[in-house]
Amino acid sequence: MKQLRLSIVIPFYNVEQYIEECLDSVFDQDIPLEEYEVICVNDGSPDNSRAIVLDYMNRYPNLHLVEHDVNKKLGAARNTGRSAAKGKYIWNVDSDDRIVPNCLGRLLDVCENNELDVLEFGTIQFYEEGQKSMPHVKQTEGVVKGLDYLNQLSSYQVSRMCGVWRRLVRCEFLDKHQIYSPEINMGEDIPYSFRILMCAQRMMVVPDRCYLYRLNPESLTGKNWRPSPQTLYEKSFFDSHLIYDVAMEVPKQYVNVRRSFLDTARYTLSRYVNYIPLLPLEAQKEFKTLCRNAFLENGFVRRLLSKKGYAHYRLWLMGILSLPK
């Protein structure tokens, strides 16, 4: 049996108002249904999302449902979808987003004709009032090595490539390098994406804007987000540690790449400080305890902030978390 060209993985949780738009977009495409599959992963969603997916399954034979008994978080759901995938390439799509019509044929042709590990493309942000294009990193001239490409970019440009949904990745490449999504709910895309880009031997970046990213105020990163202490800890300390570990694996000759990864780790460490006052006092104490224990048990934060020029991060840690000097 001929291998499918693509697996689109869509984890879902509490997205009944958006998931129809997402599913409509992945089926409004220019290749036959038998050439790709759509894998929806129910991460213990308590709303009507599952019923909607089941209804679509009656219409589309290439749509499959995989289910978790309990909520295991976004990273775990993506890994579950990947384990079920039968396509040559995989595309992680968020259930409240969309992909543009008739984009799959062009993207897959580029991947297959160039035997790519990774294909990057552009993104459009959208919201109720309209849409705008997200900043786009520069296009490659043919096939390049991931580290060579990243080494030409600024830290800001590298940080724009963190979203897992902005690329197609060859499944055999992921297996070869044992690259899996960290099984957390926030920030899992950054270390995952950085490791993919670091390991890619055959990569291209095309100017096509194929992904529509919803600015959703109720999402994990929306303005109405109210994190738990554990989630805030995952997104700050835990996630920055994962990024730091990837940075330490970058060969020393790729100075700009290592610097960009470390800059992202520092930013991640302190970005969510503004959410701390939104937590109840007991939750603030729990968050600070988690961070303090991580700080004292592992030296990565001291190493990350040891160089001259990061005094403001050190002051943040000591002041907010009441850590020893």
C-alpha positions in Angstrom: 0.0 0.0 0.0 1.3 3.4 -1.0 2.3 5.7 1.9 0.1 8.7 2.6 1.8 12.0 1.7 0.7 13.8 4.8 -0.8 13.5 8.3 -2.5 16.6 9.8 -2.7 16.3 13.6 -5.3 18.3 15.4 -5.5 18.0 19.2 -8.7 19.5 20.7 -10.0 20.6 24.1 -13.0 22.9 24.7 -13.1 24.3 21.1 -16.6 23.5 20.0 -17.0 27.1 18.7 -14.0 26.9 16.4 -13.3 23.3 15.4 -15.7 23.2 12.5 -13.8 26.1 10.9 -10.6 24.2 11.4 -11.9 21.0 9.9 -13.5 22.8 7.0 -10.2 24.3 6.1 -8.2 21.1 6.1 -10.7 19.5 3.8 -10.9 22.5 1.4 -7.8 21.3 -0.3 -6.3 20.5 -3.8 -5.2 16.9 -3.3 -7.4 13.8 -3.1 -8.6 12.6 0.3 -6.8 9.3 -0.2 -3.4 11.1 -0.2 -3.6 12.5 3.3 -5.2 11.9 6.7 -6.5 14.1 9.5 -6.0 12.8 13.0 -8.0 14.5 15.7 -6.9 13.9 19.3 -9.5 14.3 21.9 -7.6 15.4 25.0 -10.5 14.7 27.4 -12.6 17.6 26.1 -15.7 18.1 28.2 -17.7 20.1 25.6 -19.4 19.2 22.3 -16.1 19.1 20.3 -16.1 15.3 20.1 -19.6 15.1 18.7 -18.6 17.6 16.0 -15.6 15.5 15.0 -17.7 12.3 14.9 -20.1 14.1 12.5 -17.3 15.0 10.2 -16.0 11.4 10.3 -19.3 10.4 8.6 -18.4 12.7 5.7 -14.7 12.2 5.4 -13.1 8.7 5.4 -9.6 10.1 5.9 -10.6 11.6 9.3 -9.6 9.6 12.4 -10.3 10.2 16.1 -7.9 9.2 18.8 -8.9 9.7 22.4 -7.3 10.3 25.8 -9.2 9.1 28.9 -8.1 12.2 30.8 -6.6 15.5 29.8 -2.9 14.9 29.3 -2.0 18.4 28.0 -1.2 19.7 24.5 2.3 18.3 24.2 1.1 14.8 25.0 -1.8 15.1 22.6 0.5 16.0 19.8 2.7 13.0 20.5 -0.4 10.7 20.5 -1.3 12.1 17.1 2.2 11.6 15.8 2.2 8.0 17.0 -0.9 7.3 15.0 0.3 9.1 11.9 0.9 7.1 8.7 1.9 10.0 6.4 5.4 10.8 5.1 5.1 14.3 6.4 3.3 15.7 9.5 1.6 19.1 10.1 0.6 20.0 13.6 -2.5 22.3 13.4 -4.2 23.9 16.4 -8.0 23.3 16.7 -8.9 27.0 16.9 -6.9 27.9 13.8 -7.2 27.3 10.0 -5.1 26.6 7.0 -5.5 28.4 3.7 -7.5 26.7 0.9 -5.7 24.6 -1.7 -2.2 24.8 -0.1 -1.4 21.2 0.4 -0.5 20.3 -3.2 2.1 23.1 -3.5 3.7 22.4 0.0 3.9 18.7 -0.5 5.4 19.1 -4.0 8.1 21.3 -2.6 8.8 18.8 0.2 8.9 15.7 -2.1 10.8 17.3 -5.1 13.5 18.5 -2.7 13.5 15.5 -0.3 13.2 17.9 2.6 13.3 17.2 6.3 11.6 20.5 7.1 9.5 23.0 5.1 8.8 26.4 6.7 6.1 28.8 5.5 4.4 32.0 6.5 1.5 32.8 8.9 -1.4 35.2 9.0 -2.9 36.3 12.3 -6.6 36.7 12.3 -9.3 38.0 14.8 -12.9 39.1 14.7 -12.1 42.5 13.1 -9.7 41.4 10.4 -6.3 39.9 9.8 -2.6 40.8 9.4 0.5 38.9 8.2 3.0 37.9 10.9 6.6 39.0 10.4 8.2 36.5 7.9 11.8 35.3 8.1 13.7 35.4 4.9 13.2 32.8 2.1 16.0 30.3 1.4 17.7 30.0 -1.9 17.2 26.4 -2.4 17.9 23.6 0.2 19.9 24.6 3.2 21.1 23.0 6.5 19.0 24.2 9.4 21.9 25.5 11.5 23.4 27.4 8.5 20.1 29.1 8.0 19.5 30.0 11.6 23.1 31.3 11.9 22.2 34.1 9.5 19.2 35.4 11.5 18.8 37.7 14.4 17.5 36.4 17.8 14.2 38.1 17.0 13.9 36.3 13.6 14.8 33.0 15.2 12.1 33.5 17.8 9.5 34.0 15.1 10.0 30.3 14.0 8.9 28.7 17.3 5.3 27.8 16.3 4.9 24.1 15.5 2.1 24.9 13.0 4.4 26.8 10.6 6.1 23.8 9.1 5.8 20.4 7.6 8.3 17.8 9.0 9.2 14.4 7.6 8.2 11.7 10.1 11.3 9.6 9.5 13.4 12.6 10.4 11.6 13.0 13.7 12.0 9.3 14.5 15.7 9.3 13.5 16.5 12.2 15.9 14.0 11.1 18.6 12.3 14.5 18.6 9.1 14.6 20.6 6.9 17.4 22.0 7.5 18.1 25.7 4.3 16.9 27.5 3.3 20.2 29.0 0.5 22.6 28.1 2.3 25.8 27.3 5.7 26.5 25.6 6.1 23.0 24.3 6.5 24.3 20.8 9.7 26.3 21.4 12.2 23.6 22.4 10.5 21.2 20.0 10.8 23.6 17.1 14.4 24.6 18.0 15.5 20.9 18.1 13.9 20.3 14.7 15.6 23.3 13.1 18.9 22.4 14.7 18.8 18.8 13.4 17.5 19.6 9.9 19.9 18.7 7.1 17.6 19.6 4.2 15.3 22.6 4.9 13.6 25.2 2.8 11.7 28.4 3.7 9.1 29.5 1.2 7.1 32.8 1.1 3.7 31.2 1.0 1.5 32.2 3.9 -0.4 29.0 4.5 -1.4 29.1 8.2 -4.1 31.3 9.8 -3.4 31.8 13.5 -6.4 32.9 15.6 -5.8 35.6 18.2 -8.1 34.0 20.7 -8.5 35.9 24.1 -9.6 32.6 25.8 -6.7 30.5 24.6 -3.6 29.5 26.6 -1.9 32.7 25.6 -4.8 35.1 25.2 -5.3 38.3 27.2 -8.0 36.6 29.4 -5.8 33.7 30.3 -5.6 33.0 34.0 -2.8 30.4 34.7 -2.5 27.9 37.5 0.8 28.0 39.4 1.9 24.8 37.7 1.2 26.1 34.3 3.0 29.4 35.0 5.9 27.4 36.3 6.0 25.2 33.2 5.9 28.3 30.9 8.7 30.1 32.7 11.2 28.0 34.6 10.6 24.5 33.1 10.3 25.7 29.5 13.4 27.9 29.7 15.3 25.0 31.0 14.3 22.8 28.0 15.3 25.6 25.6 18.6 26.0 27.5 19.3 22.3 27.1 18.8 22.5 23.3 21.1 25.6 23.1 23.9 23.6 24.9 23.7 21.0 22.1 24.3 23.6 19.3 27.9 23.1 17.9 30.2 25.9 19.1 30.9 27.2 15.6 27.2 28.3 15.3 27.6 31.2 17.7 24.6 33.1 16.5 22.3 30.1 16.9 23.4 29.4 20.4 23.0 33.1 21.3 19.5 33.2 19.8 18.4 30.1 21.7 19.8 31.4 25.0 18.2 34.8 24.4 14.8 33.0 23.9 15.4 31.0 27.1 16.1 34.2 29.1 13.0 35.9 27.7 10.9 32.8 28.4 12.2 32.8 32.0 10.9 36.3 32.7 8.1 36.9 30.2 5.2 35.8 32.4 6.1 37.7 35.5 3.1 40.1 34.8 0.7 37.2 35.4 1.9 36.6 39.0 -0.2 39.4 40.5 -3.3 37.9 38.8 -2.9 34.7 40.9 -4.5 34.5 44.4 -2.0 34.9 47.2 -1.8 31.2 48.0 -1.3 30.4 44.3 1.5 33.0 44.2 3.2 31.3 47.1 2.9 27.9 45.3 4.4 29.3 42.1 7.3 30.9 44.0 8.0 27.7 45.8 8.1 25.7 42.6 10.5 28.2 41.1 12.7 28.5 44.2 13.1 24.7 44.4 14.0 24.5 40.8 16.5 27.4 41.2 18.2 25.8 44.2 18.3 22.3 42.8 19.6 23.0 39.4 22.3 25.5 38.3 20.9 26.2 34.8 19.4 29.6 35.8 22.7 30.8 37.4 24.5 29.8 34.2 21.9 31.3 32.0 22.1 34.7 33.8 25.8 34.6 34.6 27.0 36.9 31.8 27.3 40.6 32.0 24.2 42.4 30.8 21.5 40.3 32.5 21.4 42.0 35.8 17.7 42.9 35.3 16.8 39.2 35.0 18.8 38.4 38.2 17.0 41.3 40.0 13.7 39.9 38.9 14.5 36.5 40.3 15.7 37.8 43.6 12.9 40.3 44.0 9.9 38.3 42.8 10.9 35.0 44.2 12.9 36.2 47.2 15.8 34.0 46.2 19.2 34.2 47.9 21.9 36.2 46.3 
